[in-house]
Amino acid sequence: MEHLSSRCRTVAAALALFLAAGCGSEDTGGAVGSNGGAPPLRPGATTVPAGATVLTAGLSGGDEVPTPGPSGGTGTARLVLSPEGKVCTDLVTTKVDPATAAHVHTGAKGVAGPVVITLPTPKDGRASECVTADPGVVAKVIDDPAAAYVNVHTAAHPGGAVRGQLSKA
């Protein structure tokens, strides 16, 4: 019984350190602005500021058009978009060569479309940062996420290695 009590104390201490570091459910993505407004967006935040929209996509080499990407190439994209044009990205790819670019394009599933937002290029298969985009473009993506997709480009697949249609989380 003493062993269990000691273990519980260790878990409780670890949890307290985790929460004190700002990594718990209270993580708002940053400090509240000096005017008391919504906190700024930050990649990886566990909560989303008021007015922001979360979109996600599962990425696959087989979904890339007109030329499929590598078989087995996959990834995930999580975008937090604000009406002011801030786009925070958590982008992960696996079984894909080093990325050369990442974008949001307009285009329905199976249709290649133009770039509308340039995303951070994944390094070692991951990108987690924010960019600024045209607020009008961001509003269109928020209004109809299925008409947009995320893709990641590589040297071997300059048209895109993995792709996924966006949807509301």
Residue frames as a rotation matrix with the C-alpha (Angstrom) as fourth column:
MET 1
0.567 0.824 0.000 0.00
0.824 -0.567 0.000 0.00
0.000 0.000 -1.000 0.00
GLU 2
0.334 -0.537 -0.775 2.90
0.226 -0.753 0.619 2.35
-0.915 -0.382 -0.130 0.75
HIS 3
-0.675 -0.606 0.421 4.17
0.506 0.035 0.862 1.87
-0.537 0.795 0.283 -2.83
LEU 4
-0.072 0.750 0.658 0.80
0.956 -0.137 0.261 2.98
0.286 0.647 -0.707 -4.28
SER 5
0.760 0.349 -0.549 0.69
0.553 -0.791 0.263 6.05
-0.342 -0.503 -0.794 -2.06
SER 6
-0.108 -0.897 -0.428 4.20
0.191 -0.441 0.877 7.04
-0.976 0.013 0.219 -3.13
ARG 7
-0.671 -0.095 0.735 3.30
0.722 0.144 0.677 6.53
-0.171 0.985 -0.028 -6.79
CYS 8
0.386 0.891 0.238 0.18
0.907 -0.414 0.082 8.70
0.171 0.184 -0.968 -6.44
ARG 9
0.576 -0.254 -0.777 2.28
0.281 -0.831 0.480 11.47
-0.767 -0.495 -0.407 -4.89
THR 10
-0.546 -0.833 0.087 4.71
0.319 -0.110 0.941 11.27
-0.775 0.542 0.326 -7.82
VAL 11
-0.388 0.501 0.774 1.89
0.903 0.038 0.428 11.49
0.185 0.864 -0.467 -10.38
ALA 12
0.675 0.677 -0.293 0.30
0.730 -0.670 0.137 14.40
-0.104 -0.306 -0.946 -8.52
ALA 13
0.181 -0.700 -0.690 3.62
0.190 -0.664 0.723 16.27
-0.965 -0.263 0.013 -8.42
ALA 14
-0.747 -0.451 0.489 4.16
0.523 0.055 0.850 15.71
-0.411 0.891 0.195 -12.17
LEU 15
0.039 0.860 0.509 0.64
0.963 -0.168 0.210 16.92
0.266 0.482 -0.835 -12.93
ALA 16
0.684 0.180 -0.707 1.18
0.500 -0.821 0.276 20.05
-0.531 -0.542 -0.651 -10.83
LEU 17
-0.335 -0.878 -0.343 4.40
0.169 -0.414 0.895 20.84
-0.927 0.242 0.287 -12.75
PHE 18
-0.624 0.179 0.761 2.61
0.780 0.196 0.594 20.26
-0.042 0.964 -0.262 -16.08
LEU 19
0.447 0.884 0.137 -0.20
0.876 -0.463 0.133 22.66
0.181 0.061 -0.982 -15.17
ALA 20
0.492 -0.336 -0.803 2.19
0.339 -0.776 0.532 25.24
-0.802 -0.534 -0.268 -13.72
ALA 21
-0.611 -0.783 0.116 4.09
0.364 -0.148 0.920 25.25
-0.703 0.604 0.375 -17.03
GLY 22
-0.260 0.597 -0.759 0.91
-0.645 -0.693 -0.324 26.39
-0.719 0.405 0.565 -18.81
CYS 23
-0.864 -0.144 -0.482 0.37
-0.476 0.545 0.690 23.13
0.163 0.826 -0.539 -20.68
GLY 24
-0.768 0.614 0.185 -2.99
0.364 0.654 -0.663 22.17
-0.528 -0.442 -0.726 -19.22
SER 25
-0.157 0.825 0.542 -6.53
0.987 0.118 0.106 22.78
0.023 0.552 -0.834 -20.33
GLU 26
0.564 0.342 -0.752 -6.21
0.470 -0.881 -0.048 26.44
-0.679 -0.326 -0.657 -19.38
ASP 27
-0.546 -0.838 0.028 -3.69
0.458 -0.269 0.847 27.02
-0.702 0.475 0.530 -22.19
THR 28
0.515 0.815 -0.265 -5.31
0.275 -0.451 -0.849 29.79
-0.812 0.365 -0.456 -24.21
GLY 29
0.500 -0.363 0.786 -2.53
0.857 0.078 -0.509 30.15
0.124 0.929 0.350 -26.70
GLY 30
-0.478 -0.716 0.508 -0.99
0.554 -0.695 -0.459 33.20
0.682 0.062 0.729 -25.07
ALA 31
-0.755 0.143 -0.640 -1.65
0.529 -0.444 -0.724 35.96
-0.388 -0.885 0.259 -22.59
VAL 32
0.385 0.910 0.152 -4.86
0.900 -0.334 -0.280 37.96
-0.204 0.244 -0.948 -22.75
GLY 33
-0.152 -0.431 0.889 -4.23
0.687 -0.693 -0.219 41.22
0.711 0.578 0.401 -24.55
SER 34
-0.904 -0.303 -0.302 -3.75
0.427 -0.596 -0.680 44.38
0.026 -0.743 0.668 -22.49
ASN 35
-0.689 0.714 0.128 -7.21
-0.653 -0.687 0.318 45.52
0.315 0.135 0.939 -23.56
GLY 36
-0.431 0.507 0.746 -8.74
-0.547 0.511 -0.663 42.36
-0.717 -0.694 0.058 -22.07
GLY 37
0.301 0.570 -0.764 -9.55
-0.952 0.140 -0.271 40.97
-0.048 0.810 0.585 -25.53
ALA 38
0.993 0.111 0.027 -9.09
-0.106 0.985 -0.139 37.49
-0.042 0.135 0.990 -26.90
PRO 39
0.295 -0.944 0.150 -5.64
-0.136 0.114 0.984 35.98
-0.946 -0.310 -0.095 -26.52
PRO 40
0.017 -0.359 -0.933 -3.40
-0.973 -0.221 0.067 35.82
-0.231 0.907 -0.353 -29.60
LEU 41
0.940 0.249 -0.232 -3.30
-0.316 0.892 -0.323 32.66
0.126 0.377 0.918 -31.70
ARG 42
-0.082 -0.974 0.210 -0.41
-0.955 0.137 0.264 30.29
-0.286 -0.178 -0.941 -31.08
PRO 43
0.019 0.064 -0.998 0.33
-0.611 0.791 0.039 26.97
0.792 0.609 0.054 -32.77
GLY 44
-0.549 -0.259 -0.795 -0.38
0.236 0.864 -0.445 23.98
0.802 -0.431 -0.413 -30.59
ALA 45
-0.745 0.336 0.577 -2.68
-0.659 -0.507 -0.556 25.87
0.106 -0.794 0.598 -28.23
THR 46
-0.913 0.404 -0.047 -5.24
0.405 0.892 -0.202 23.64
-0.040 -0.203 -0.978 -26.57
THR 47
0.084 0.952 -0.294 -8.00
0.651 -0.276 -0.707 26.24
-0.754 -0.132 -0.643 -26.72
VAL 48
-0.388 -0.119 0.914 -9.00
0.882 -0.335 0.331 28.49
0.267 0.934 0.236 -29.58
PRO 49
-0.906 0.029 -0.422 -9.47
0.148 -0.912 -0.381 32.25
-0.396 -0.408 0.823 -29.20
ALA 50
0.064 0.993 -0.102 -12.97
0.352 -0.118 -0.929 33.64
-0.934 0.023 -0.357 -29.64
GLY 51
0.575 0.300 -0.761 -13.82
-0.514 -0.591 -0.622 34.19
-0.636 0.749 -0.185 -33.30
ALA 52
-0.458 -0.795 -0.398 -11.19
-0.852 0.263 0.453 31.77
-0.256 0.546 -0.798 -34.64
THR 53
0.734 0.658 -0.167 -12.03
-0.672 0.669 -0.319 28.65
-0.098 0.346 0.933 -36.67
VAL 54
-0.273 -0.796 0.541 -10.22
-0.578 0.585 0.569 25.30
-0.769 -0.157 -0.619 -36.57
LEU 55
0.704 0.380 -0.600 -9.90
-0.710 0.412 -0.572 23.33
0.029 0.828 0.559 -39.79
THR 56
-0.026 -0.711 0.702 -8.21
-0.459 0.633 0.624 19.96
-0.888 -0.306 -0.343 -40.24
ALA 57
0.605 0.160 -0.780 -7.10
-0.779 0.323 -0.538 17.70
0.166 0.933 0.320 -43.07
GLY 58
0.431 -0.497 0.753 -5.71
-0.007 0.833 0.553 14.20
-0.902 -0.244 0.356 -43.34
LEU 59
0.268 -0.438 -0.858 -3.00
-0.906 -0.418 -0.069 14.22
-0.329 0.796 -0.508 -46.00
SER 60
0.412 -0.115 0.904 -2.29
0.153 0.987 0.056 11.36
-0.898 0.115 0.424 -48.41
GLY 61
-0.644 -0.707 -0.294 -0.05
-0.260 -0.160 0.952 10.87
-0.720 0.689 -0.081 -51.43
GLY 62
-0.693 0.425 0.583 -2.87
0.680 0.653 0.333 9.08
-0.239 0.627 -0.741 -53.21
ASP 63
0.360 0.894 -0.269 -5.12
0.749 -0.448 -0.488 12.16
-0.556 -0.026 -0.831 -53.00
GLU 64
-0.235 -0.523 -0.819 -2.65
-0.110 -0.823 0.557 14.40
-0.966 0.221 0.136 -54.84
VAL 65
0.485 0.403 0.776 -3.68
0.753 0.260 -0.605 15.36
-0.445 0.878 -0.177 -58.40
PRO 66
0.588 0.518 -0.621 -2.96
-0.804 0.457 -0.381 15.33
0.086 0.723 0.685 -61.26
THR 67
0.036 -0.649 -0.760 -0.01
-0.260 0.728 -0.634 13.10
0.965 0.220 -0.142 -60.30
PRO 68
0.920 0.331 -0.211 -0.25
0.089 0.347 0.933 11.05
0.383 -0.877 0.290 -57.09
GLY 69
0.314 -0.810 0.495 2.46
-0.919 -0.391 -0.058 11.49
0.241 -0.437 -0.867 -54.50
PRO 70
-0.679 -0.675 -0.289 4.48
-0.573 0.733 -0.367 8.72
0.460 -0.083 -0.884 -52.90
SER 71
0.315 0.759 -0.570 2.51
-0.074 0.619 0.782 5.66
0.946 -0.204 0.251 -51.86
GLY 72
0.166 -0.191 -0.967 2.46
0.904 0.421 0.072 5.54
0.393 -0.887 0.243 -48.09
GLY 73
-0.843 -0.438 0.313 3.01
0.316 -0.873 -0.372 9.31
0.437 -0.215 0.874 -47.81
THR 74
0.228 0.937 -0.266 0.67
0.824 -0.041 0.565 10.73
0.519 -0.348 -0.781 -45.17
GLY 75
-0.860 -0.498 0.110 0.24
0.337 -0.716 -0.612 13.67
0.384 -0.489 0.783 -42.86
THR 76
0.162 0.893 -0.420 -2.09
0.987 -0.151 0.060 15.85
-0.010 -0.424 -0.906 -40.87
ALA 77
-0.720 -0.282 0.634 -2.85
0.313 -0.947 -0.066 19.54
0.620 0.151 0.770 -40.95
ARG 78
0.173 0.732 -0.659 -4.54
0.979 -0.199 0.036 21.60
-0.104 -0.652 -0.751 -38.24
LEU 79
-0.626 -0.302 0.719 -5.18
0.472 -0.881 0.041 25.24
0.621 0.365 0.694 -39.06
VAL 80
0.009 0.598 -0.802 -6.49
0.881 -0.383 -0.276 27.88
-0.472 -0.704 -0.530 -36.66
LEU 81
-0.521 -0.124 0.844 -7.74
0.710 -0.612 0.349 30.82
0.474 0.781 0.407 -38.71
SER 82
-0.365 0.397 -0.842 -8.74
0.576 -0.614 -0.539 34.23
-0.732 -0.682 -0.005 -37.42
PRO 83
0.621 0.694 0.364 -10.99
0.728 -0.337 -0.597 36.67
-0.292 0.636 -0.715 -39.31
GLU 84
0.704 -0.418 -0.574 -8.10
-0.319 -0.908 0.270 39.17
-0.634 -0.007 -0.773 -39.26
GLY 85
0.773 -0.358 -0.524 -6.05
-0.503 0.159 -0.850 36.85
0.387 0.920 -0.057 -41.49
LYS 86
-0.219 -0.854 0.472 -3.80
-0.971 0.237 -0.021 35.06
-0.094 -0.463 -0.881 -39.02
VAL 87
0.733 0.352 -0.582 -3.32
-0.464 0.884 -0.050 31.36
0.497 0.307 0.812 -39.82
CYS 88
-0.076 -0.726 0.683 -1.60
-0.961 0.236 0.144 29.15
-0.266 -0.645 -0.716 -37.25
THR 89
0.484 0.151 -0.862 -0.52
-0.658 0.712 -0.245 25.76
0.576 0.686 0.444 -38.48
ASP 90
-0.053 -0.516 0.855 0.38
-0.642 0.673 0.366 22.39
-0.765 -0.530 -0.367 -37.02
LEU 91
0.686 0.188 -0.703 1.49
-0.716 0.349 -0.605 20.37
0.132 0.918 0.374 -40.03
VAL 92
-0.051 -0.661 0.749 3.03
-0.577 0.631 0.518 16.88
-0.815 -0.406 -0.414 -39.89
THR 93
0.565 0.178 -0.806 4.14
-0.785 0.416 -0.459 14.61
0.254 0.892 0.375 -42.74
THR 94
0.102 -0.533 0.840 5.44
-0.474 0.716 0.512 11.04
-0.874 -0.450 -0.180 -42.71
LYS 95
-0.015 -0.252 0.968 7.05
0.580 0.786 0.214 8.86
-0.815 0.564 0.135 -45.38
VAL 96
0.925 0.227 0.305 7.63
0.380 -0.585 -0.716 11.95
0.016 0.778 -0.628 -47.52
ASP 97
-0.040 -0.965 0.258 10.94
0.901 -0.147 -0.409 13.40
0.433 0.216 0.875 -48.77
PRO 98
-0.572 -0.214 -0.792 12.02
0.625 -0.738 -0.253 16.75
-0.531 -0.640 0.556 -47.27
ALA 99
0.474 0.874 0.110 9.40
0.793 -0.369 -0.485 19.39
-0.383 0.317 -0.868 -48.01
THR 100
-0.661 -0.625 0.415 10.07
0.745 -0.615 0.260 22.34
0.093 0.481 0.872 -50.30
ALA 101
-0.823 0.471 0.317 6.76
-0.434 -0.882 0.182 24.16
0.366 0.012 0.931 -49.73
ALA 102
-0.646 0.739 -0.194 3.29
0.747 0.557 -0.364 23.87
-0.160 -0.380 -0.911 -48.18
HIS 103
-0.931 0.354 0.090 0.10
-0.290 -0.866 0.407 25.67
0.222 0.352 0.909 -49.19
VAL 104
-0.220 0.961 0.167 -3.64
0.270 0.225 -0.936 26.01
-0.937 -0.161 -0.309 -48.94
HIS 105
-1.000 0.006 0.004 -5.13
0.003 -0.184 0.983 25.80
0.007 0.983 0.184 -52.45
THR 106
-0.101 0.995 -0.026 -8.69
-0.729 -0.092 -0.678 26.29
-0.677 -0.050 0.735 -53.63
GLY 107
-0.489 0.027 -0.872 -10.14
-0.731 0.533 0.426 23.28
0.477 0.845 -0.241 -55.39
ALA 108
0.554 0.754 0.352 -12.66
-0.832 0.510 0.217 20.54
-0.016 -0.413 0.910 -54.75
LYS 109
0.135 -0.461 0.877 -11.55
-0.311 0.821 0.479 16.97
-0.941 -0.337 -0.033 -54.07
GLY 110
0.203 -0.153 0.967 -9.78
0.710 0.703 -0.037 15.62
-0.674 0.694 0.251 -57.15
VAL 111
0.785 0.083 0.614 -9.25
0.519 -0.629 -0.578 19.09
0.338 0.773 -0.537 -58.66
ALA 112
-0.266 -0.914 -0.306 -5.92
0.959 -0.282 0.009 20.97
-0.094 -0.292 0.952 -58.66
GLY 113
0.762 0.585 0.278 -6.34
0.597 -0.801 0.050 24.65
0.252 0.128 -0.959 -57.86
PRO 114
0.200 -0.707 0.679 -4.35
0.081 -0.679 -0.730 27.82
0.977 0.201 -0.078 -57.26
VAL 115
-0.472 -0.464 -0.750 -2.38
0.824 0.071 -0.562 28.61
0.314 -0.883 0.349 -54.10
VAL 116
0.434 0.632 0.641 -4.28
0.270 -0.771 0.577 31.00
0.859 -0.078 -0.505 -51.82
ILE 117
0.844 -0.248 0.475 -2.25
-0.536 -0.395 0.746 30.79
0.003 -0.884 -0.467 -48.58
THR 118
0.129 -0.875 -0.466 1.44
-0.214 0.434 -0.875 29.94
0.968 0.213 -0.131 -48.25
LEU 119
0.976 0.210 0.054 2.03
-0.117 0.301 0.946 27.85
0.182 -0.930 0.318 -45.12
PRO 120
0.262 -0.921 0.287 5.30
-0.887 -0.113 0.447 27.28
-0.380 -0.372 -0.847 -43.26
THR 121
0.289 -0.265 -0.920 7.41
-0.605 0.695 -0.389 24.59
0.742 0.669 0.040 -44.93
PRO 122
0.982 0.076 0.175 7.77
-0.185 0.606 0.773 21.52
-0.047 -0.791 0.609 -42.72
LYS 123
0.001 -0.999 -0.051 11.31
-0.852 0.026 -0.524 20.85
0.524 0.044 -0.850 -41.50
ASP 124
-0.932 -0.361 0.026 12.00
-0.335 0.833 -0.439 17.24
0.137 -0.418 -0.898 -40.55
GLY 125
-0.648 0.723 -0.240 8.33
0.507 0.644 0.573 16.51
0.568 0.249 -0.784 -41.27
ARG 126
0.098 0.707 -0.701 6.82
0.989 -0.146 -0.009 19.20
-0.109 -0.692 -0.713 -39.03
ALA 127
-0.699 -0.194 0.688 5.79
0.261 -0.965 -0.007 22.87
0.665 0.175 0.726 -39.13
SER 128
0.183 0.736 -0.652 4.15
0.969 -0.025 0.244 24.66
0.163 -0.677 -0.718 -36.24
GLU 129
-0.760 -0.390 -0.520 3.95
0.475 -0.879 -0.034 28.42
-0.444 -0.272 0.854 -36.63
CYS 130
0.317 0.918 -0.238 1.70
0.554 -0.383 -0.739 31.26
-0.770 0.103 -0.630 -37.73
VAL 131
-0.772 -0.427 0.472 1.52
0.632 -0.431 0.644 33.26
-0.071 0.795 0.603 -40.96
THR 132
-0.302 0.673 -0.676 -0.54
-0.111 -0.729 -0.676 36.21
-0.947 -0.129 0.295 -42.11
ALA 133
-0.699 0.174 0.694 -2.88
0.702 0.349 0.620 35.91
-0.134 0.921 -0.366 -45.09
ASP 134
-0.839 0.467 0.280 -5.43
-0.247 -0.785 0.569 38.09
0.485 0.408 0.773 -46.84
PRO 135
-0.765 0.568 0.303 -8.49
-0.296 0.108 -0.949 38.30
-0.572 -0.816 0.086 -44.54
GLY 136
0.106 0.831 -0.547 -10.85
-0.951 -0.075 -0.298 37.97
-0.289 0.552 0.782 -47.53
VAL 137
-0.181 -0.265 -0.947 -9.17
-0.604 0.790 -0.106 34.73
0.776 0.553 -0.303 -48.61
VAL 138
-0.983 -0.183 0.015 -9.23
-0.114 0.543 -0.832 33.41
0.145 -0.820 -0.554 -45.04
ALA 139
-0.404 0.907 0.120 -12.97
-0.657 -0.196 -0.728 34.21
-0.637 -0.373 0.675 -44.82
LYS 140
0.217 0.471 -0.855 -13.65
-0.942 0.330 -0.057 32.23
0.256 0.818 0.515 -48.03
VAL 141
-0.548 -0.479 -0.686 -11.72
-0.277 0.878 -0.391 29.21
0.789 -0.024 -0.614 -46.71
ILE 142
-0.938 0.250 0.239 -13.60
-0.207 0.147 -0.967 29.39
-0.277 -0.957 -0.086 -43.40
ASP 143
-0.152 0.966 -0.210 -16.96
-0.863 -0.233 -0.447 29.68
-0.481 0.114 0.869 -45.18
ASP 144
0.849 0.430 -0.306 -16.37
-0.528 0.699 -0.483 26.67
0.006 0.571 0.821 -47.46
PRO 145
0.084 -0.919 0.384 -13.46
-0.766 0.187 0.615 24.57
-0.637 -0.346 -0.689 -46.21
ALA 146
0.294 0.064 0.954 -14.35
0.277 0.949 -0.149 21.61
-0.915 0.308 0.261 -48.49
ALA 147
0.967 0.047 0.252 -13.50
0.255 -0.277 -0.926 23.85
0.026 0.960 -0.280 -51.47
ALA 148
0.483 -0.862 0.155 -9.90
-0.809 -0.507 -0.297 24.12
0.334 0.018 -0.942 -50.24
TYR 149
0.915 -0.250 -0.318 -7.07
0.309 0.939 0.151 21.72
0.261 -0.237 0.936 -49.54
VAL 150
0.551 -0.828 0.104 -3.63
-0.671 -0.365 0.645 21.61
-0.496 -0.425 -0.757 -47.94
ASN 151
0.938 -0.343 -0.048 -0.70
0.272 0.814 -0.514 20.08
0.216 0.469 0.856 -49.75
VAL 152
0.502 -0.864 -0.045 3.01
-0.310 -0.228 0.923 19.68
-0.807 -0.450 -0.382 -49.16
HIS 153
0.913 -0.241 -0.331 5.50
-0.320 0.084 -0.944 19.76
0.255 0.967 0.000 -52.03
THR 154
0.468 -0.841 0.269 8.88
0.107 0.357 0.928 18.00
-0.877 -0.406 0.257 -52.35
ALA 155
-0.282 -0.654 -0.702 11.66
-0.717 -0.342 0.607 18.11
-0.637 0.675 -0.373 -54.95
ALA 156
-0.948 -0.080 0.308 10.58
0.090 0.860 0.503 14.69
-0.305 0.504 -0.808 -56.26
HIS 157
-0.197 0.951 0.239 6.90
0.979 0.177 0.103 15.80
0.055 0.255 -0.965 -56.31
PRO 158
-0.951 -0.302 -0.072 6.92
0.306 -0.951 -0.052 19.53
-0.053 -0.071 0.996 -57.16
GLY 159
-0.479 0.853 0.207 3.16
-0.220 -0.345 0.913 19.51
0.850 0.392 0.353 -57.86
GLY 160
0.173 0.485 0.857 2.52
-0.964 -0.097 0.250 18.05
0.204 -0.869 0.451 -54.41
ALA 161
-0.762 -0.508 -0.401 3.50
-0.383 0.854 -0.353 14.95
0.522 -0.116 -0.845 -52.45
VAL 162
-0.672 0.613 -0.414 0.55
0.740 0.556 -0.379 14.74
-0.002 -0.561 -0.828 -50.03
ARG 163
-0.771 0.518 0.370 -2.83
-0.311 -0.813 0.491 16.44
0.555 0.264 0.789 -50.05
GLY 164
-0.638 0.658 -0.400 -6.00
0.770 0.536 -0.347 16.62
-0.014 -0.530 -0.848 -47.99
GLN 165
-0.136 0.713 0.687 -9.30
0.315 -0.627 0.713 18.50
0.939 0.314 -0.139 -48.22
LEU 166
-0.941 -0.171 0.293 -10.04
-0.178 -0.485 -0.856 20.81
0.288 -0.857 0.426 -45.32
SER 167
0.030 0.968 -0.248 -12.99
0.421 0.213 0.882 20.33
0.907 -0.131 -0.401 -42.99
LYS 168
0.166 0.111 0.980 -14.19
-0.714 -0.671 0.197 21.95
0.680 -0.733 -0.033 -39.78
ALA 169
-0.766 -0.547 -0.337 -12.80
-0.136 0.651 -0.747 20.25
0.628 -0.527 -0.573 -36.71
